[in-house]
Amino acid sequence: MSKSKPEDQKQLRRVVYASVIGSTIEWYDFFLYGIVAGIVFNTLYFPSDDPIVSILLAYATFAVGFVARPVGGVIFGHFGDRIGRKSMLVLTLLIMGVATVLIGLLPTYEQIGIAAPILLLLLRIAQGLGIGGEWGGAVLMAYEYAPKEKRGYFASLPQLGLAIGLCLASGVTAIMSLLPDDQFMAWGWRVGFIASILLVAVGLYIRLKILDTPEFREVKETGNEVKIPFVEMIRKYPKNILLGMGARYIDGVFFNVFAVFSIVYLSRYVGVERTDALWIVSIAAVVMCFSIPYFGRLSDKWGRPKTYAIGALALAICTYPAFWLMSSGSLPLIAIGIIIPFGIVYAMCYGPEAALFSDLFDARVRYTGISFVYQFSGIFASGLTPIIATLLIDRGGGSPWWLCAYVVFAALVSMFCAMAIKSEPVGKLATTNPAAVLSK
């Protein structure tokens, strides 16, 4: 793409806006569920005499969403590589939005019995399918439209959707938590889910106005499509897939420990008000809106694997101090223990991540490739983390140190995998000249 062409620049801006707004809606919907799971769904949909069992059952439906994500990634990745990125982005947004609104309208266990948790599970699966196809398409639109020397920066911009979506989800829940507990449990928690219909309408309006990427159009025009992208991905890039999933490990673990489980930990074990915990996480998400593009841009200078590896090491170093501060019970110290590691250090991995994974695959299988790497690894990296965290904290009698050890382990695994990506010629080739891959 030539930077001198005004129309190209206009289209790039439109793509970035569409990717950021769309991914914001998707992550808002997805994380609203995660935040509410441990404080509402455990009581209203999974009642039990043992509160730990109720929380684990609620988080199990949270984990199921992550199991559905790679399925959605493969399905929508297949058609995204065969038909186009844009059409899949519109479809995934609709699926996610409808599922979220229906969760907000779903009767409780007390009202309809066992049908309530079953329907909740099915809607969670629909959410997982939607986000499974959403992430890959959103980052690819920005990555493939961007100038080659700025792909780290532009591919990091859709990643802002995670921070903005989390901020909105935490903020809405915090505001509704100001209601008396009986009103919050009766109807207050539903407001955020039902309100997402407005965000979906805005997202669809913007996404319908964008065009498919130049790289995908080149693949179509030259007849280089792959019949079954998933099979081609497995055959051609097995090592890249494993390294990508290993690098993704700390992303999923760290995010879900600090953004999802920390709210339950602080309110249940430290004695912090739920509203205070939600506001602290929201502030960290606001900070992340600035740190994500900064580290995305930095990865264009340092290289994606190097930036990511340093970020993973930094997360390992800051985990124990962060939980020591959180365990203090002091709100200023708790804020420092969340905002610095989560709002700043975590972005050193999450900012360059989209471009790092996109570099691993050529354009013919890139949608399928990055979706599979990101979403399949999310089963163990993200979906199981709240359950693992709950068990480790409970077995430790409320102590967070075993959980910290798990986070450090994940960070070191990701660091070594990111360092190994340095020697991958496919990544370098895809970054410098994707068309060369197509000509092989």
C-alpha positions in Angstrom: 0.0 0.0 0.0 1.3 3.4 -0.9 1.2 6.0 1.9 0.9 8.7 -0.8 -2.6 7.6 -1.9 -5.3 9.4 0.1 -7.8 6.7 -0.6 -5.5 4.0 0.8 -5.0 6.1 4.0 -8.8 6.7 4.3 -9.5 3.0 3.9 -6.8 2.1 6.4 -8.4 4.5 9.0 -11.8 3.0 8.3 -10.5 -0.5 8.8 -8.8 0.4 12.0 -12.0 2.0 13.4 -14.0 -1.0 12.3 -11.6 -3.4 13.9 -11.3 -1.5 17.2 -15.0 -0.9 17.6 -16.0 -4.4 16.6 -13.4 -6.1 18.8 -14.5 -3.8 21.7 -18.0 -5.1 21.4 -16.9 -8.7 21.2 -14.6 -8.4 24.2 -17.2 -6.4 26.2 -19.7 -9.2 25.7 -17.3 -11.9 26.4 -15.7 -10.4 29.6 -19.0 -9.2 30.9 -19.8 -12.9 31.3 -16.5 -13.6 32.9 -16.9 -10.9 35.5 -20.4 -11.8 36.4 -19.8 -15.6 36.4 -18.2 -15.7 39.9 -20.5 -13.1 41.6 -24.0 -13.8 40.0 -24.2 -17.0 37.9 -22.9 -19.1 40.8 -25.9 -18.1 42.9 -28.7 -17.7 40.3 -27.9 -20.6 37.9 -25.7 -23.0 39.9 -27.1 -23.0 43.5 -25.2 -25.3 45.9 -24.7 -25.8 49.6 -20.9 -25.4 49.0 -20.0 -21.9 47.6 -16.8 -23.2 46.1 -18.7 -25.8 44.1 -21.1 -23.0 42.9 -18.2 -20.8 41.8 -16.4 -23.8 40.1 -19.6 -24.7 38.1 -20.1 -21.0 37.0 -16.5 -20.9 35.9 -16.9 -24.2 34.1 -19.4 -22.5 31.7 -16.8 -19.7 31.4 -14.3 -22.4 30.3 -16.7 -23.9 27.9 -16.7 -20.7 25.9 -13.0 -21.1 25.4 -13.5 -24.7 24.2 -15.9 -23.4 21.6 -13.5 -20.6 20.5 -11.1 -22.8 18.5 -14.1 -24.4 16.8 -15.3 -21.0 15.8 -11.8 -20.0 14.8 -11.5 -23.0 12.4 -14.9 -22.6 10.9 -14.8 -18.8 10.4 -11.1 -19.0 9.6 -11.8 -21.5 6.8 -14.4 -19.2 5.2 -12.4 -16.1 6.0 -9.5 -17.6 3.9 -11.8 -18.8 1.2 -14.5 -16.2 0.9 -13.2 -13.1 2.7 -12.4 -11.4 6.0 -15.2 -8.8 6.0 -18.2 -11.2 5.7 -17.0 -13.3 8.6 -16.5 -10.2 10.8 -20.1 -9.2 10.2 -21.4 -12.7 11.0 -19.4 -13.2 14.1 -20.5 -9.9 15.5 -24.2 -10.9 15.0 -23.7 -14.2 16.7 -21.9 -12.7 19.7 -24.4 -9.9 20.1 -27.6 -12.1 19.9 -26.1 -14.6 22.4 -25.2 -11.8 24.9 -28.6 -10.2 24.8 -30.3 -13.5 25.3 -28.1 -14.2 28.4 -29.5 -10.9 29.8 -33.0 -12.1 29.3 -32.5 -15.7 30.6 -34.7 -16.9 33.5 -32.9 -18.2 36.6 -32.7 -21.7 38.1 -35.4 -20.8 40.6 -37.7 -19.8 37.7 -37.3 -22.6 35.2 -35.1 -25.2 37.0 -32.4 -27.2 35.2 -33.2 -25.6 31.8 -31.6 -22.4 33.1 -28.0 -23.6 33.4 -28.4 -25.7 30.2 -29.6 -22.6 28.2 -26.8 -20.5 29.8 -24.3 -23.1 28.7 -25.6 -23.1 25.1 -25.5 -19.3 24.9 -22.0 -19.4 26.3 -21.0 -21.8 23.5 -22.5 -19.3 20.9 -20.4 -16.5 22.5 -17.3 -18.7 22.2 -18.0 -19.5 18.5 -18.4 -15.8 17.8 -15.3 -14.6 19.5 -13.4 -17.5 18.0 -13.8 -16.1 14.5 -13.8 -12.4 15.5 -10.3 -11.9 16.8 -8.5 -13.3 13.8 -10.5 -11.3 11.3 -10.2 -8.1 13.2 -6.5 -8.1 13.6 -5.9 -9.4 10.0 -7.8 -6.5 8.5 -5.5 -4.0 10.3 -2.3 -6.2 9.7 -2.9 -6.8 6.0 -3.9 -3.2 5.2 -0.9 -1.7 7.1 2.5 -0.7 5.6 4.9 -3.6 6.3 7.2 -1.5 8.5 4.2 -0.5 10.7 2.4 -3.8 11.0 3.2 -4.3 14.7 1.6 -0.9 15.5 -1.5 -1.2 13.3 -2.1 -4.8 14.3 -2.0 -3.8 18.0 -4.8 -1.3 17.5 -7.6 -3.9 17.3 -6.1 -5.3 20.6 -7.4 -2.1 22.2 -10.8 -3.7 22.0 -9.8 -6.0 24.8 -8.8 -3.1 27.1 -11.8 -0.9 26.1 -14.2 -3.9 26.3 -12.9 -4.9 29.7 -13.2 -1.3 30.9 -16.8 -1.1 29.8 -17.7 -4.4 31.2 -16.0 -3.7 34.6 -17.4 -0.2 34.6 -21.0 -1.2 33.9 -20.9 -3.9 36.5 -19.3 -1.5 39.0 -22.1 1.1 38.4 -24.8 -1.5 38.7 -23.2 -2.9 41.9 -24.0 0.4 43.5 -27.6 -0.9 43.7 -28.7 -2.8 46.8 -27.6 -6.4 46.5 -31.1 -7.7 46.1 -31.8 -5.4 43.2 -28.4 -6.1 41.6 -29.0 -9.8 41.8 -32.7 -9.4 40.6 -32.1 -7.3 37.5 -29.1 -5.0 37.8 -26.6 -7.5 36.4 -28.8 -7.9 33.3 -28.5 -4.3 32.1 -25.0 -4.7 30.7 -25.9 -7.8 28.7 -29.1 -6.3 27.2 -27.4 -2.9 26.5 -24.9 -4.6 24.1 -27.6 -4.6 21.4 -26.8 -0.8 20.9 -23.1 -1.5 20.6 -23.7 -4.3 18.0 -25.8 -1.9 15.9 -23.0 0.6 15.8 -20.4 -2.1 15.0 -22.4 -3.5 12.1 -22.9 -0.1 10.6 -19.2 0.5 10.4 -18.1 -3.0 9.3 -20.5 -3.0 6.4 -18.6 0.0 4.9 -15.1 -1.6 4.7 -13.5 -3.6 1.9 -11.5 -6.8 2.1 -7.7 -6.6 2.4 -5.4 -6.1 -0.5 -3.5 -9.4 0.3 -6.7 -11.4 0.3 -7.9 -9.8 -2.9 -4.5 -10.7 -4.5 -5.0 -14.4 -3.3 -8.4 -14.4 -5.0 -7.3 -12.7 -8.2 -4.4 -15.1 -8.7 -6.4 -18.2 -7.8 -4.1 -19.1 -4.9 -6.8 -20.1 -2.5 -6.3 -23.3 -0.5 -9.1 -25.8 -0.7 -9.0 -26.7 3.0 -6.9 -24.0 4.9 -6.9 -26.0 8.2 -5.2 -29.0 6.5 -2.7 -26.8 4.7 -1.9 -25.0 8.0 -1.2 -28.3 9.9 0.8 -29.7 7.0 3.0 -26.6 6.4 3.3 -24.9 9.8 3.3 -27.5 12.6 6.3 -25.9 14.4 4.9 -22.4 14.1 1.6 -23.6 15.6 3.2 -25.1 18.7 5.5 -22.1 19.2 2.6 -19.7 18.8 0.4 -21.6 21.3 3.3 -21.7 23.8 3.9 -18.0 23.5 0.2 -17.4 24.0 0.2 -19.2 27.4 1.1 -16.3 29.6 -1.3 -13.9 27.8 -4.3 -16.1 28.7 -3.1 -16.9 32.2 -2.1 -13.4 33.3 -5.2 -11.7 31.8 -7.7 -14.1 33.5 -5.8 -14.0 36.9 -5.7 -10.2 37.0 -8.9 -9.2 35.1 -11.3 -12.0 36.1 -10.2 -13.9 39.1 -8.7 -11.0 41.0 -12.2 -9.6 41.6 -13.2 -12.8 43.3 -9.9 -13.0 45.2 -10.1 -9.5 46.5 -13.7 -9.6 47.5 -13.7 -13.1 49.0 -10.2 -13.5 50.5 -8.9 -9.9 51.1 -12.2 -8.3 52.1 -12.2 -5.6 49.5 -15.6 -4.3 48.3 -16.5 -5.8 44.9 -17.1 -2.3 43.5 -13.6 -1.1 44.5 -12.0 -4.1 42.8 -14.0 -3.6 39.6 -13.0 0.1 39.5 -9.3 -0.8 40.0 -9.5 -3.3 37.1 -11.2 -0.6 35.0 -8.4 1.9 35.6 -5.9 -0.7 34.6 -7.8 -1.3 31.4 -7.7 2.5 30.7 -4.0 2.6 31.2 -3.7 -0.4 28.8 -5.3 1.6 26.1 -2.1 3.7 25.9 0.4 0.9 26.6 -0.9 -1.6 24.0 -0.2 0.7 20.9 3.1 1.8 22.5 4.5 -1.7 22.7 3.0 -2.5 19.3 5.0 0.3 17.8 8.1 -0.8 19.8 7.8 -4.3 18.3 8.3 -2.7 14.8 11.7 -1.5 16.0 12.8 -4.3 18.4 11.2 -7.2 16.6 8.0 -9.0 17.7 9.7 -12.1 19.3 12.2 -10.0 21.3 9.5 -7.6 22.6 7.2 -10.5 23.6 9.9 -12.5 25.3 11.0 -9.5 27.4 7.4 -8.9 28.3 6.9 -12.5 29.4 10.0 -12.3 31.6 8.8 -9.1 33.1 5.4 -10.6 34.0 7.2 -13.5 35.7 9.2 -11.0 37.8 6.2 -8.9 38.9 3.7 -11.6 39.8 4.8 -12.2 43.4 5.1 -8.5 44.3 1.7 -7.8 42.7 -0.1 -10.4 44.9 1.9 -9.3 47.9 0.5 -5.8 47.4 -3.0 -7.1 46.7 -2.9 -9.2 49.9 -2.2 -6.1 52.0 -5.8 -5.0 52.0 -4.8 -1.4 51.3 -6.6 0.1 48.3 -3.7 2.2 47.1 -1.3 -0.7 47.3 -3.9 -3.0 45.6 -4.2 -0.5 42.8 -0.4 -0.4 42.3 -0.4 -4.3 42.4 -2.9 -4.4 39.5 -2.4 -1.3 37.4 1.3 -1.6 36.9 1.6 -5.3 36.1 -1.7 -5.6 34.2 -2.1 -2.1 32.7 1.5 -1.7 31.6 3.7 -4.8 31.7 1.0 -7.2 30.3 0.7 -4.9 27.2 4.3 -5.7 26.3 3.0 -9.1 25.4 -0.5 -8.4 24.2 0.5 -5.4 22.0 2.8 -7.2 19.6 0.9 -10.5 19.8 -1.4 -10.1 16.8 1.4 -9.3 14.4 3.7 -11.9 16.0 1.1 -14.6 15.2 0.2 -13.2 11.8 3.9 -13.3 10.8 3.8 -17.1 11.2 1.5 -17.8 8.3 1.1 -16.8 4.7 -2.1 -15.0 3.5 -3.7 -18.2 2.1 -4.1 -19.7 5.6 -3.4 -16.7 7.9 -7.0 -16.3 9.1 -7.2 -20.0 10.0 -3.7 -20.1 11.4 -3.8 -17.1 13.8 -7.4 -18.0 14.9 -6.4 -21.6 15.7 -3.2 -20.6 17.6 -4.9 -18.0 19.6 -8.2 -19.8 20.3 -7.0 -23.4 20.8 -4.3 -22.4 23.3 -7.0 -20.3 25.0 -8.6 -23.5 26.3 -5.8 -24.2 28.8 -4.2 -20.7 28.9 -7.5 -18.8 29.5 -10.5 -21.0 30.0 -9.1 -23.2 32.8 -7.3 -20.4 34.6 -10.2 -19.2 36.9 -10.8 -22.8 37.9 -7.1 -23.5 38.5 -6.8 -20.2 40.4 -9.8 -21.0 42.6 -8.4 -24.5 43.5 -4.9 -23.2 44.2 -6.1 -20.4 46.4 -8.6 -22.7 48.2 -5.9 -25.5 48.8 -3.6 -22.8 50.0 -6.1 -21.6 52.6 -6.5 -18.2 50.9 -2.7 -17.8 50.2 -1.9 -16.7 46.6 1.6 -18.1 46.4 0.8 -21.4 44.6 -1.1 -19.4 42.1 1.8 -17.0 41.6 4.1 -20.1 41.0 1.7 -21.2 38.2 1.7 -17.7 36.6 5.5 -17.7 36.7 5.7 -21.1 35.1 3.4 -20.0 32.3 5.5 -16.8 31.7 8.7 -18.8 31.4 7.2 -21.2 28.9 6.0 -18.3 26.8 9.3 -16.5 27.0 11.2 -19.5 25.6 8.6 -20.1 22.9 8.8 -16.4 21.8 12.6 -16.6 21.7 12.4 -19.7 19.5 10.2 -17.8 17.0 13.2 -15.6 16.3 14.7 -18.3 14.1 11.5 -19.0 12.1 12.1 -18.0 8.5 8.4 -18.1 7.7 7.8 -15.3 10.2 10.5 -13.2 8.6 9.3 -14.0 5.1 5.6 -13.2 5.9 6.7 -9.9 7.5 8.9 -8.7 4.6 7.2 -10.1 1.6 4.0 -12.1 1.9 3.6 -12.3 -1.9 6.8 -14.4 -2.0 5.1 -17.1 0.0 2.2 -17.1 -2.4 4.5 -17.6 -5.4 6.0 -20.8 -4.0 
